[in-house]
Amino acid sequence: MINRIVTEPVIPWMYDVAQLTQLYQQILSAIPRYLAIYSTAYTYTKEITFFLEHLHHLDVARKDMPFSVDDVDFLVCLILQASDENWFRRRDHDRLYQSKVLNKHLRDYAWQLHQKHSRLLVVRLDLYYSKAAQIHIGINDVYQHLDLIKQEKYTNHAIFEHLVGHIWRIEQATDRGYHLHMAYYFLGSKHQNDWYMAKQIGELWLKVTDNLGTYHNCNTPEEKEKYLKKGILGVGMIHRDNSIQIDNAINAIAYLARPDKKDQYLRIKPRNRREFGKGITP
């Protein structure tokens, strides 16, 4: 909404009455929603933080009363004024820079794992929530489910006994809602069936989410065949002495922080929680 105000200046003569009414109604309906989510227990994007801070100028003590068109005019003026400030103009650039830094961290971590072990079985999954469940899933639920599946690494020896590395990242998309990208590295001398390993982890996701989740297995024969035809297969058994396999495996993992995924950042998260995590560097 804030981006729309900035990119489509709210100047009355640029809109017909119906368009202007619709836009103002969207802003009016958004005000109580923003107030409802505000809590010092969370951190927000710069845009949302800015919007929440300026809502307090509207005397939020009367938030049970209807907000007026004058309130919307006031907010719009503040947002347009902020759009000329350096922090606001740089917000996309800052996110791009952070993605590039994270991308390098992932590449370095994966490279060190492959240098330490002669063979690694690389497993990739994307963990989602069903369409029906998305509307009921909040960010606290996502972190709770993440914590549960991370705990399985220490208790579920049948699956994770020979795990030597892992990576996870939480994202938020318009169409898929909250979702997680996961990567696991197993000793190649102990495991060979990557499709089955990924399936077992996917089933764990269904378990910890009480079947509210769904998952995409990147290690199925069909998926691997698609990667192979494109010359980018980077999951499954990866050998240290095969430079092409290593490059593909590192690129596959770097996807988790691809800079062009600019619209999948978290808008809200619990304070002191991270969007990304990995195992101990070898």
C-alpha positions, 0 to 999 in steps of 0.5 A: 500500500505504501509503495502504491501511494509513492508510485501512484501519487494521490493527486485528486485530479489524476483520479476519477471519483470511483478510483479515489474513493476505492484508494481511500477506502483501502487505506482506511480499512488498512489502518485498524489492521496495522494497529492490530498487528503492532507489538514491541515483540516484533520487528517490521520492515522500514515501510511498515515501521514508518507507517505504524509510527505515524499512525500515532499522530492520529491519536490511536487512543480513539482507534475504536472510532472511525478514521476520517478522510482527513486522517488519510490525507494526513497519512498520504502527505507524510508518506509522500514526504518520506518518499523523498528521504534517503532511507526510503529511496534506498530501501530496495537497494539495501535489501538487494545488498543484504541478499548479495551478502547472504548469497556469498555466505551461503556459497562460502559455507557450501564450498567449505562443506564440499571441500571437507567431504569427498562425497555429500548427498545434497537434499533440497526441499521447499516447505509450504502451507496449504492454500486453506491453511495460509490465512490461519498461519501467523509468523509465530506459527512459522517459527514454532514449526521451524523450531520443531523440525530443527529439533528433529536433527537431534532426536530423529537419528534414523534420518539425521544421524549422518547430517553434516550441514544444513541451511534454512531460510524463511520467506513470504510471498504473495501467492504462497504466503510464508514458506521455508527453503531447506538444504541438508548435507549428508555423508555420501558414504552413509546415504545414497537415496536422496529422493527418499531422504527428502521425502522423509523430511517432507513427511516430518514437515507434515507431522510438525504442522499437523498436516497444515503443510505441504512440501516440494521435493527437489530430489525426485527423479523428475526434478533431477532430470529437468536440472540435468537437461539444463546442465545445472543438476546440483542436488543428489550425490556430489563429488569433491573431485567433480568441479562441475558438480560442485559449482552446480551444488553451490549455485543450487544452494545460493538460490535461497538468497538469490538477489532478484527474489526482491518481493519475498522478504519477511514483512514482520518477524519476532524480535531477535529471530533470524530469517536465515540459519545454517550449521557450524562452518567446517 
